Amino acid sequence: MRNDEPLSSETVAMISLAAGIAANHPAMGQCQLERLRGAGVPEGQIAAVIEIARHIRDEAAEKLDFAFDQKAGGGEAAVATAPDAAGESCGCTPTPSGQSCC
């Protein structure tokens, strides 16, 4: 693909769906789901996008909570709930089913 070549509508819908889920957007990606299904994107691929986006969202919330606890003086409790450092080089850990989010 050349740099000036537009993304396919399916790719844009997957990116938009993932971003909406990760950002807790109130529309919940319903439009993108319809577009992906209408384009014949396999349900397994859609499920993978959803799983990865939820994982990134949840991991971000966990890290924000940890940082807040540290600033609030959580001490021992904050250390006990520290996010796993595995995968720090890429910024995320695999999803529960093993999907990579990097």
Order of alpha helices (4+ residues) and beta strands (2+ residues): alpha-alpha-alpha-alpha
